[in-house]
Amino acid sequence: MNFELKTLDLHAAATHKTDALIILVSAKDKPSKSVLSQLIVNARKSGDLDDSPARLLTVWQPQGVNASRVVLVSSADGSAAQVRKAVTAAVNAVKAAKPAHLTVCLTDATDQRLQAAAQAVADASYVYTATKPSAKASTLKRVVLALPTAEKTKAAKAAFEWAKAQVAGVSLAKEWGNRPANHATPTHLAKVAQELGKKAGIKCQVLGPKDIEKLGMGSFAAVARGSVEPLRFIVLQYTGAAKTEAPTVLVGKGITFDTGGISLKPGPGMDEMKFDMCGAASVLGTFEALSHLKPAINVVGLIPTCENMPDGTALKPGDVITSMSGQTIEVLNTDAEGRLILCDALTYAARFKPRAVIDIATLTGACVISLGHIRSGLFSPSDELANALFAAGEAALDPCWRLPLDEEYAEGLKSNFADVANVAGRDGGSITAAKFLQRFAKDYPWAHLDIAGSAWKSGAAKGATGRPVGLLLQYLLADQNKTTRRAKA
C-alpha cells in the first residue's frame, strides 16, 4: 500500500475525498465550526463517544462530508500505545467495506504516534495470500496520514519516512514468517537476501555446505545433516557510514522447520515450527527498512539457516560436535538446535570487529513461560547495550524485558564428555540457553533476544507478528546519532 502525509484540519477533511475517514479524538480537542467537529460534539453529548480507549462510532455518509464512512475513535490519553489501539479498532471497523483509499486524521503526532498509526493500519489490513489462492488480497491501496497544520506536517516528515520503512520491514518479516516450510526453505531465504543485496548500500553473500565445512562450523553443519534441504549461511552488509566505522551485527536464527530432530517434538502444534525462522525474518525485515531509510551506520546481518529433521544421518543425543570456536559440545537434546547454529554464527561475527552483536531467536519455550507473549526476553552482560535495547523496545511499542545472566546458571551446562552441554535442566531454561550462547560471544558487547513468545500468535489469529523489527530499527537509528557524533568529534 502507498502511504502519504498530508495537511488536513477537520474542515479540510470534510471535503477530502476518501472511502473511509478515521478521526482520532481526544479530550484535549477544541471544538470548531466544522461539520466534523460538530459531529464529534454531538456524539459526545449523546454518550455514543467517550474517552475510553478505542471507543468508536461509525457514521455512514454524514451530511456535508465527502467520505462514504466516518469513524470517530477515542485515542484516550493520546499516547502512541493508545493511538495504535484506536487505529487498529477503526481499520477493523471499516475492513468489511473493502476501502481502497483510507485517511487517518491525527490531531497531533510525535514520531512514535505517527509510526504507531502507520503500523496499525498495515497490521490490521494485512492478508496472507502466498499459498492461499482463495484469499482475497487487501483492497487498501492508498493511506493518507493527516495532520491539522502545515507546521506539524513539515515537522513529521522524517518520522513519516521512518514509519513507511518500518511498515515495509515488518511486512517482509511477517510474510516470510507466515510461509509454510516447503515455501520458505533455506534456499528461499537466501534468494530473499540476494534480492536485498541488489539494493543500494547492501551486499549479500550466501555460503553453502562446502563453505561451512571449510570454516569449521561443525555445530551448524551437524544440525543440518538430517535434512535433504541444504543449509545456507547468509551474510548481509549494509554500509551507510565510513568503512572504518565498526558495524552492529544482527544474527538471526533461521530454522525453517523444527521437528526437534531425534528428540522429536509432540505432534500437536508442530505446524507452528515453521515460525522457528522468525529471528532470520526479522533480520531480513530490518535490512529492508534500512534500504528505504539509508541511515549513516554500518550493519551486518548473519543468518544461519537450515531444517532440523530426524533422518538416519541426523544428530543424536549424546553426540559430541566441534564448533567453529573449537569448543566441543555434548548434544543432550537435539531439540535445542537453535543455539547450535547460532554459536557458530556468533564466532563468525567477531571477524567484523563489531561495536555490538545482537542475536534474535525463537529459542526457548521457557521464555514464553517467563514472559508470555507480550515482551521478548533480553539478555546481555552489558548494561549499556541492554539499556539501549530496552529503551528502543519501549519507544517502538515492541517491548522486551531483561533477565539475569548470573554465572551460577551455567553450572548445569557442565559435561563429562565435552567443553559444554547444549542444555541444562528445566529450571531457568531461557537463562541457561543464553548462558550457552554467551560462551561464544566474549569478544564484543553482546545481547540475545529470545522472541519465542513474541514472534507469532497462535489460535484464530495465528500468524507472524514481524517482531522485533521495530525494536531493532529503533535501536539502530538511535545508534546512528551516536555514529554521527563520533564522526564529528
C-alpha positions in Angstrom: 0.0 0.0 0.0 1.1 3.6 -0.6 1.3 5.9 2.4 1.0 9.7 2.0 1.4 12.5 4.5 -0.9 15.5 4.2 -2.2 18.6 6.0 -5.9 18.3 6.7 -7.7 20.1 9.5 -11.3 18.9 10.3 -12.7 21.5 7.9 -10.5 20.3 5.0 -11.0 16.6 6.0 -14.8 17.0 5.4 -14.2 17.9 1.8 -11.4 15.4 1.3 -12.4 12.5 -1.0 -11.8 9.1 0.6 -13.5 5.8 1.1 -13.1 5.8 4.8 -12.2 8.7 7.1 -10.8 7.9 10.6 -10.6 10.7 13.0 -8.7 10.2 16.3 -10.5 12.1 19.1 -9.2 13.1 22.5 -10.5 15.1 25.4 -7.9 17.8 24.6 -9.5 18.6 21.2 -11.1 22.1 20.9 -14.5 22.3 19.1 -14.7 24.4 15.9 -17.5 25.2 13.5 -16.6 22.5 11.0 -19.1 19.7 10.2 -16.8 17.0 11.6 -16.2 18.9 14.8 -19.9 19.3 15.4 -20.3 15.6 14.7 -17.8 14.9 17.5 -19.5 17.3 19.9 -22.9 15.7 19.2 -21.5 12.2 19.6 -20.1 13.1 23.0 -23.3 14.7 24.1 -25.4 11.7 23.2 -23.0 9.3 25.0 -22.1 7.5 21.8 -18.5 8.5 22.1 -16.3 8.9 25.2 -12.6 8.8 26.1 -12.5 5.1 26.8 -9.5 3.5 24.8 -10.5 2.7 21.2 -14.2 3.6 21.8 -15.6 4.3 18.3 -18.6 5.4 16.4 -19.1 4.7 12.7 -21.2 7.1 10.7 -22.5 6.3 7.2 -22.4 9.2 4.7 -22.8 12.1 7.1 -24.2 15.2 5.6 -21.5 17.7 4.4 -18.8 15.1 4.3 -17.3 13.6 1.2 -16.2 10.3 2.8 -18.5 7.3 2.5 -17.8 6.3 6.1 -16.5 8.3 9.0 -15.1 6.6 12.1 -14.7 8.7 15.2 -12.4 6.8 17.6 -11.1 7.8 21.0 -7.3 7.8 21.4 -7.7 8.2 25.2 -4.6 9.8 26.6 -3.1 10.2 23.0 -0.1 8.1 23.8 1.4 6.0 21.0 0.1 2.8 22.5 -3.5 4.3 22.6 -3.1 5.6 19.0 -2.2 2.1 17.9 -5.3 0.6 19.7 -7.5 3.3 18.2 -6.3 3.0 14.6 -6.4 -0.8 14.8 -10.0 -0.8 16.0 -11.1 1.8 13.4 -9.5 -0.1 10.5 -11.1 -3.3 11.6 -14.5 -1.5 11.7 -14.2 -0.5 8.0 -12.4 -3.5 6.7 -15.5 -5.4 5.6 -16.4 -2.4 3.3 -13.1 -3.1 1.4 -11.9 0.5 1.1 -9.3 1.3 -1.5 -8.5 4.7 0.0 -8.2 5.4 3.7 -7.5 8.6 5.6 -6.4 8.8 9.2 -6.6 12.3 10.9 -4.3 12.7 13.8 -4.7 15.8 16.0 -1.0 15.7 16.9 1.9 13.4 16.0 5.1 12.7 17.8 7.4 10.3 15.9 6.0 7.4 18.0 2.4 8.3 17.3 2.8 8.6 13.6 4.8 5.3 13.4 2.2 3.6 15.6 -0.6 4.8 13.3 1.1 3.6 10.1 2.0 0.2 11.6 -1.5 -0.2 13.0 -3.0 0.3 9.5 -0.6 -2.1 7.9 -1.1 -4.8 10.6 -4.9 -4.5 10.6 -5.2 -4.7 6.8 -2.6 -7.5 6.3 -3.9 -10.5 4.4 -1.8 -13.6 3.8 -2.2 -14.9 0.2 1.0 -16.5 -0.8 -0.3 -20.1 -0.6 -4.0 -19.4 -0.3 -5.5 -18.7 -3.7 -9.0 -18.4 -2.2 -7.9 -15.5 -0.1 -8.5 -12.0 -1.5 -5.7 -9.6 -1.0 -6.4 -6.4 0.8 -8.1 -3.8 -1.4 -6.4 -1.0 0.5 -4.1 0.8 -1.9 -3.7 4.3 -0.6 -3.4 5.5 3.0 -3.2 9.2 3.9 -2.0 10.2 7.4 -3.1 13.7 8.0 -2.1 16.4 10.4 -4.0 19.6 11.1 -1.3 22.2 10.3 1.4 22.6 7.8 3.9 23.2 10.6 3.1 19.8 12.1 3.2 18.1 8.7 6.6 19.5 8.0 8.0 18.5 11.4 6.7 15.0 10.9 8.4 14.2 7.5 11.4 12.4 8.9 9.1 10.3 11.2 6.8 9.6 8.3 9.7 8.2 6.2 10.7 6.1 9.2 7.1 4.8 9.6 7.0 3.8 5.9 10.3 2.0 6.2 9.3 0.1 9.3 6.0 -1.0 7.7 8.0 -2.3 4.7 10.4 -4.2 7.0 7.7 -5.6 9.3 5.6 -6.7 6.3 8.6 -8.6 4.8 9.3 -10.3 8.1 5.6 -11.3 8.6 5.3 -12.6 5.1 8.2 -14.9 5.2 7.4 -15.9 8.8 4.0 -17.0 7.7 5.0 -19.0 4.7 5.0 -22.8 5.2 8.3 -24.6 5.4 8.1 -26.1 1.9 7.7 -22.5 0.6 10.3 -21.0 2.9 13.4 -23.3 2.7 16.9 -22.1 3.4 17.3 -21.7 -0.3 14.2 -19.5 -0.5 15.5 -17.3 2.4 18.9 -17.0 0.6 17.1 -15.7 -2.5 15.2 -13.1 -0.5 18.6 -11.9 0.9 20.1 -11.8 -2.6 17.3 -9.6 -3.7 18.0 -7.3 -0.8 21.7 -7.4 -1.9 20.7 -5.7 -5.2 19.6 -2.5 -3.3 21.8 0.5 -2.9 24.2 0.1 0.0 23.6 -3.6 0.6 25.8 -6.5 -0.3 24.9 -10.2 0.1 27.0 -13.3 0.2 25.4 -16.8 0.5 27.6 -19.7 1.7 26.7 -23.4 1.3 27.7 -26.7 2.9 31.2 -26.8 1.5 31.9 -23.2 2.6 30.6 -24.1 6.1 32.9 -27.1 6.3 35.9 -25.0 5.3 35.0 -22.5 8.1 34.9 -25.3 10.6 31.3 -24.6 11.6 30.8 -28.2 12.8 27.9 -27.3 15.2 25.8 -25.6 12.5 26.6 -28.4 10.0 25.6 -31.1 12.5 22.1 -29.7 12.9 21.6 -29.5 9.1 22.7 -33.0 8.2 19.4 -34.7 9.0 17.6 -32.8 6.2 17.7 -33.1 2.4 17.4 -29.3 2.2 20.9 -27.9 2.0 21.9 -25.3 4.7 22.7 -21.7 3.8 24.7 -19.1 5.7 23.6 -15.7 4.7 25.9 -12.6 5.1 24.3 -9.2 4.5 26.2 -6.0 4.8 24.7 -2.5 4.8 27.3 0.3 4.5 26.0 3.8 5.2 28.9 5.2 7.2 32.7 5.2 6.7 34.2 1.7 6.3 36.3 2.4 9.4 33.1 2.7 11.5 32.5 -0.6 13.4 29.2 -2.2 12.4 26.4 -3.6 14.5 25.9 -7.3 13.8 22.4 -8.8 13.8 22.4 -12.6 14.0 19.0 -14.3 13.2 18.1 -17.9 13.9 16.9 -19.4 10.6 15.5 -22.9 11.4 12.9 -23.1 8.6 11.3 -26.1 10.2 12.0 -27.7 13.6 10.8 -31.2 14.2 13.0 -31.4 17.2 15.2 -33.9 15.4 15.7 -37.3 17.1 14.4 -35.6 20.3 11.1 -35.4 18.3 8.5 -32.8 19.4 4.9 -33.8 20.1 2.6 -33.7 17.1 0.0 -31.1 18.3 1.2 -27.6 17.3 4.2 -28.8 15.4 3.0 -27.0 12.3 3.9 -23.7 14.1 7.5 -24.7 14.0 7.6 -23.1 10.6 7.9 -19.9 12.7 11.3 -21.0 14.0 12.9 -18.8 11.4 11.3 -15.6 12.6 14.7 -14.4 14.0 16.1 -14.7 10.5 12.9 -13.0 9.1 13.4 -10.1 11.5 17.0 -9.5 10.2 15.7 -9.6 6.6 13.0 -7.2 7.5 15.4 -4.8 9.2 17.6 -4.7 6.1 14.5 -4.0 4.0 13.8 -1.0 6.3 17.5 0.1 6.1 17.3 0.1 2.3 14.5 2.7 2.4 16.0 4.9 5.1 19.7 4.7 4.2 21.0 5.8 7.6 24.6 6.7 8.2 25.5 3.5 10.0 27.1 0.1 9.2 25.1 -3.1 9.8 25.9 -6.7 9.2 23.3 -9.4 9.1 24.2 -13.1 9.7 21.6 -15.8 9.1 22.5 -19.5 9.7 19.5 -21.3 8.1 18.6 -25.0 7.8 16.0 -27.5 8.8 16.1 -29.8 11.9 15.0 -33.2 10.7 15.2 -36.8 12.1 16.6 -39.0 9.3 19.3 -41.7 9.6 22.1 -39.2 9.4 20.7 -36.8 12.0 22.4 -35.6 15.1 21.8 -37.9 18.1 21.5 -37.3 21.8 24.9 -37.9 23.3 26.8 -36.9 20.2 29.8 -34.6 20.7 30.4 -32.0 18.0 33.0 -29.3 17.5 32.0 -25.7 17.0 33.8 -23.1 14.9 35.3 -21.7 18.1 37.0 -25.0 18.8 34.8 -25.7 21.8 33.2 -29.2 21.9 29.5 -29.6 22.6 27.7 -32.6 24.1 24.3 -32.7 22.5 21.9 -33.9 25.2 18.7 -32.8 23.3 18.6 -32.3 19.6 15.5 -30.0 20.0 17.9 -27.4 21.5 19.3 -26.9 18.0 18.9 -23.1 17.6 21.8 -22.4 20.0 23.9 -24.9 18.0 23.6 -22.9 14.7 23.8 -19.5 16.5 27.0 -20.3 18.3 28.9 -20.7 15.1 27.4 -17.5 13.7 28.4 -15.7 16.9 32.0 -16.9 16.4 31.9 -15.8 12.7 30.7 -12.3 13.8 34.0 -11.5 15.5 35.7 -11.0 12.1 33.8 -7.8 11.6 35.2 -6.3 14.8 31.7 -5.2 15.7 30.7 -2.4 18.1 27.8 -4.7 19.2 26.3 -8.1 18.3 22.6 -8.9 18.8 21.2 -12.3 18.2 17.5 -12.8 17.6 16.0 -16.2 18.1 12.8 -18.1 18.8 15.0 -20.0 21.3 13.1 -21.4 24.3 9.6 -22.3 25.4 10.8 -21.4 28.9 10.9 -17.7 27.8 7.2 -17.9 26.9 6.5 -19.3 30.4 8.5 -16.4 32.0 7.2 -13.5 29.9 4.2 -14.7 28.0 3.5 -13.2 24.6 3.9 -9.5 25.4 7.6 -8.9 25.9 10.6 -10.5 24.3 13.4 -11.8 26.6 16.5 -9.7 26.7 19.9 -11.0 27.9 23.2 -9.1 28.0 26.2 -8.8 30.3 26.5 -5.1 29.1 24.3 -2.6 31.0 24.8 0.0 28.2 23.6 -2.4 25.4 20.8 -3.8 27.5 19.5 -0.4 28.5 19.7 0.8 24.9 17.7 -2.2 23.6 15.2 -1.9 26.4 14.6 1.8 25.6 14.3 1.0 21.9 11.7 -1.6 22.6 9.6 0.9 24.7 9.8 3.6 22.1 8.9 1.2 19.3 6.0 -0.4 21.2 7.9 -3.7 20.7 8.9 -4.3 24.3 11.5 -6.6 25.9 12.5 -7.4 29.4 15.9 -8.1 30.8 16.6 -11.4 32.5 19.7 -12.3 34.6 22.9 -13.9 33.4 24.5 -14.9 36.7 27.4 -17.2 36.3 25.8 -19.8 38.6 23.2 -20.5 35.9 26.0 -22.0 33.7 26.6 -24.9 36.2 24.0 -27.1 34.6 25.8 -26.9 31.3 28.9 -28.8 32.5 29.6 -32.0 30.7 31.8 -35.0 31.5 32.4 -35.6 27.8 32.7 -32.1 26.2 33.5 -28.5 27.0 29.8 -27.8 27.4 26.4 -29.4 27.1 23.8 -27.9 24.9 21.1 -28.0 27.6 20.9 -27.8 31.4 17.8 -28.8 33.5 14.3 -27.4 33.0 14.7 -24.7 35.6 15.6 -21.3 34.1 15.7 -22.8 30.7 15.8 -19.4 28.8 18.6 -18.2 31.0 20.8 -21.4 30.6 20.2 -21.2 26.8 21.5 -17.6 26.9 24.5 -18.7 29.1 25.3 -21.3 26.4 25.4 -18.5 23.8 27.4 -16.2 26.0 30.4 -18.6 25.8 30.7 -17.8 22.1 30.3 -14.1 22.4 33.0 -12.9 24.7 35.0 -10.8 22.2 32.4 -8.0 21.8 29.4 -6.4 23.5 26.6 -8.9 23.0 22.9 -9.2 23.6 20.4 -12.0 23.0 16.7 -11.5 22.2 14.5 -14.6 22.9 11.4 -14.0 20.8 9.7 -17.3 21.2 6.7 -15.7 22.8 6.5 -12.6 20.6 7.4 -13.7 17.1 4.0 -15.2 16.3 0.4 -15.7 17.5 -1.5 -18.9 17.8 -5.2 -19.7 17.7 -7.6 -17.8 15.5 -5.1 -15.0 15.0 -2.3 -17.4 14.0 0.5 -15.7 12.2 3.8 -14.0 12.4 4.0 -10.6 14.1 7.1 -9.2 12.4 8.7 -8.5 15.8 11.3 -7.4 16.7 11.9 -5.4 13.5 10.5 -2.2 15.2 12.8 -2.6 18.2 15.9 -3.3 16.0 15.2 -0.4 13.8 14.7 2.0 16.7 18.0 0.8 18.3 19.9 1.2 15.0 18.6 4.6 14.3 19.3 5.8 17.8 22.8 4.4 17.3 23.0 6.5 14.1 23.0 9.6 16.3 26.0 8.3 18.2 27.8 7.4 15.0 27.2 11.0 13.7 28.6 12.5 16.9 31.7 10.3 16.7 32.3 11.3 13.1 32.1 15.0 14.1 34.4 14.6 17.1 
